[in-house]
Amino acid sequence: MSTAAKSLLVLTLLSTIAALFLPEDPIGSALLIISGSLFGLFLLALLAGRKIKFDPVLR
């Protein structure tokens, strides 16, 4: 896992925990939106960090 993916995972967890413990107001809703977008970026970082070997020869 790349360092970008690790940092995005930590940020996602922190924002999700903050959204769970804060009262339901506009800040809590914003934190849920932020945590969802950070999770999406985390998944993109995981996909970008993978080293996929492409074999162009089809057998």
N, CA, C and O of each residue as an XYZ file, in Angstrom:
236
protein
N       0.850     -1.157      0.000
C       0.000      0.000      0.000
C       0.907      1.234      0.000
O       1.863      1.314      0.771
N       0.601      2.168     -0.854
C       1.418      3.367     -0.965
C       1.172      4.299      0.216
O       0.212      4.134      0.969
N       2.049      5.272      0.361
C       1.896      6.225      1.470
C       0.673      7.098      1.270
O       0.037      7.506      2.242
N       0.337      7.391      0.023
C      -0.870      8.178     -0.242
C      -2.116      7.398      0.179
O      -3.043      7.964      0.757
N      -2.131      6.120     -0.109
C      -3.276      5.293      0.277
C      -3.380      5.171      1.795
O      -4.479      5.199      2.348
N      -2.234      5.035      2.468
C      -2.253      4.961      3.930
C      -2.773      6.249      4.545
O      -3.578      6.217      5.476
N      -2.314      7.386      4.026
C      -2.760      8.662      4.594
C      -4.238      8.905      4.303
O      -4.948      9.450      5.148
N      -4.712      8.513      3.128
C      -6.139      8.664      2.826
C      -6.989      7.746      3.691
O      -8.100      8.110      4.076
N      -6.480      6.561      4.000
C      -7.204      5.650      4.887
C      -7.322      6.231      6.294
O      -8.381      6.149      6.916
N      -6.240      6.815      6.791
C      -6.271      7.428      8.122
C      -7.225      8.612      8.138
O      -7.997      8.766      9.084
N      -7.186      9.448      7.109
C      -8.098     10.591      7.043
C      -9.554     10.149      6.946
O     -10.437     10.774      7.533
N      -9.803      9.079      6.209
C     -11.164      8.550      6.102
C     -11.668      8.060      7.453
O     -12.800      8.344      7.843
N     -10.821      7.322      8.161
C     -11.216      6.816      9.474
C     -11.455      7.949     10.464
O     -12.417      7.909     11.232
N     -10.590      8.958     10.453
C     -10.756     10.081     11.375
C     -12.024     10.871     11.095
O     -12.734     11.253     12.025
N     -12.314     11.117      9.832
C     -13.520     11.885      9.514
C     -14.789     11.077      9.791
O     -15.812     11.648     10.169
N     -14.732      9.763      9.608
C     -15.891      8.927      9.919
C     -16.145      8.887     11.424
O     -17.290      8.974     11.868
N     -15.082      8.756     12.201
C     -15.231      8.752     13.657
C     -15.753     10.098     14.144
O     -16.608     10.148     15.028
N     -15.246     11.185     13.574
C     -15.727     12.516     13.960
C     -17.191     12.695     13.580
O     -17.947     13.320     14.324
N     -17.599     12.159     12.439
C     -19.000     12.282     12.019
C     -19.911     11.473     12.926
O     -21.057     11.860     13.152
N     -19.423     10.361     13.445
C     -20.248      9.547     14.333
C     -20.420     10.182     15.704
O     -21.480     10.052     16.317
N     -19.392     10.869     16.195
C     -19.454     11.404     17.544
C     -19.971     12.835     17.626
O     -20.368     13.280     18.703
N     -19.976     13.558     16.519
C     -20.523     14.916     16.541
C     -22.036     14.856     16.411
O     -22.572     13.928     15.805
N     -22.728     15.841     16.978
C     -24.191     15.854     16.825
C     -24.596     16.067     15.369
O     -23.828     16.599     14.567
N     -25.805     15.647     15.045
C     -26.292     15.730     13.662
C     -26.661     17.181     13.354
O     -27.733     17.652     13.734
N     -25.797     17.857     12.687
C     -26.011     19.227     12.228
C     -25.298     19.359     10.888
O     -24.789     18.362     10.376
N     -25.245     20.534     10.313
C     -24.575     20.647      8.999
C     -23.117     20.197      9.008
O     -22.615     19.714      7.993
N     -22.434     20.349     10.141
C     -21.037     19.897     10.195
C     -20.960     18.375     10.124
O     -20.069     17.826      9.477
N     -21.887     17.699     10.784
C     -21.902     16.232     10.734
C     -22.193     15.718      9.339
O     -21.606     14.726      8.907
N     -23.091     16.379      8.633
C     -23.394     15.977      7.257
C     -22.204     16.229      6.343
O     -21.914     15.426      5.456
N     -21.524     17.333      6.557
C     -20.346     17.642      5.745
C     -19.245     16.619      5.991
O     -18.526     16.242      5.065
N     -19.112     16.170      7.238
C     -18.084     15.172      7.527
C     -18.388     13.839      6.864
O     -17.471     13.131      6.449
N     -19.656     13.493      6.761
C     -20.005     12.255      6.050
C     -19.685     12.366      4.558
O     -19.215     11.409      3.943
N     -19.939     13.524      3.995
C     -19.605     13.744      2.580
C     -18.096     13.693      2.382
O     -17.607     13.103      1.418
N     -17.364     14.312      3.297
C     -15.900     14.308      3.209
C     -15.358     12.890      3.360
O     -14.451     12.489      2.631
N     -15.908     12.136      4.300
C     -15.399     10.773      4.494
C     -15.709      9.889      3.290
O     -14.906      9.026      2.937
N     -16.847     10.088      2.666
C     -17.162      9.329      1.450
C     -16.234      9.660      0.300
O     -15.800      8.771     -0.433
N     -15.928     10.947      0.139
C     -15.029     11.326     -0.945
C     -13.596     10.870     -0.659
O     -12.879     10.477     -1.579
N     -13.174     10.918      0.603
C     -11.842     10.414      0.938
C     -11.740      8.913      0.718
O     -10.690      8.411      0.317
N     -12.828      8.197      0.978
C     -12.820      6.753      0.728
C     -12.692      6.471     -0.766
O     -11.977      5.552     -1.167
N     -13.381      7.257     -1.589
C     -13.245      7.097     -3.035
C     -11.825      7.373     -3.496
O     -11.291      6.656     -4.343
N     -11.210      8.416     -2.938
C      -9.822      8.708     -3.287
C      -8.880      7.612     -2.797
O      -7.881      7.307     -3.448
N      -9.202      7.022     -1.648
C      -8.409      5.904     -1.134
C      -8.457      4.731     -2.102
O      -7.430      4.114     -2.387
N      -9.644      4.423     -2.606
C      -9.753      3.316     -3.565
C      -8.989      3.616     -4.848
O      -8.355      2.725     -5.413
N      -9.043      4.863     -5.313
C      -8.275      5.238     -6.506
C      -6.774      5.122     -6.246
O      -6.024      4.687     -7.120
N      -6.339      5.507     -5.057
C      -4.913      5.389     -4.722
C      -4.487      3.929     -4.655
O      -3.364      3.589     -5.030
N      -5.378      3.067     -4.180
C      -5.047      1.636     -4.173
C      -4.906      1.096     -5.588
O      -3.989      0.330     -5.883
N      -5.823      1.504     -6.459
C      -5.749      1.028     -7.843
C      -4.530      1.591     -8.560
O      -3.899      0.884     -9.345
N      -4.194      2.834     -8.308
C      -3.036      3.437     -8.966
C      -1.736      2.865     -8.436
O      -0.743      2.814     -9.162
N      -1.723      2.434     -7.184
C      -0.508      1.910     -6.587
C      -0.209      0.473     -6.940
O       0.907     -0.006     -6.739
N      -1.205     -0.216     -7.468
C      -0.977     -1.623     -7.829
C      -0.109     -1.708     -9.064
O      -0.217     -0.898     -9.985
N       0.734     -2.684     -9.060
C       1.577     -2.913    -10.233
C       0.976     -4.076    -11.007
O       1.186     -5.242    -10.672
N       0.238     -3.742    -12.032
C      -0.452     -4.754    -12.831
C       0.420     -5.079    -14.036
O       0.790     -4.200    -14.815
N       0.734     -6.345    -14.169
C       1.514     -6.770    -15.318
C       0.562     -7.134    -16.444
O      -0.335     -7.961    -16.283
N       0.775     -6.507    -17.572
C      -0.077     -6.736    -18.743
C       0.660     -7.620    -19.718
O       1.775     -7.310    -20.138
N       0.029     -8.725    -20.077
C       0.619     -9.637    -21.043
C      -0.153     -9.490    -22.348
O      -1.276     -9.983    -22.457
N       0.431     -8.821    -23.338
C      -0.319     -8.575    -24.584
C      -0.493     -9.827    -25.444
O      -1.291     -9.812    -26.382
N       0.222    -10.898    -25.153
C       0.115    -12.105    -25.961
C      -1.075    -12.911    -25.443
O      -1.067    -13.402    -24.314
N      -2.079    -13.034    -26.275
C      -3.250    -13.817    -25.913
C      -3.070    -15.242    -26.447
O      -2.827    -15.446    -27.637
N      -3.189    -16.189    -25.575
C      -2.959    -17.583    -25.999
C      -4.242    -18.340    -26.014
O      -4.255    -19.526    -26.343
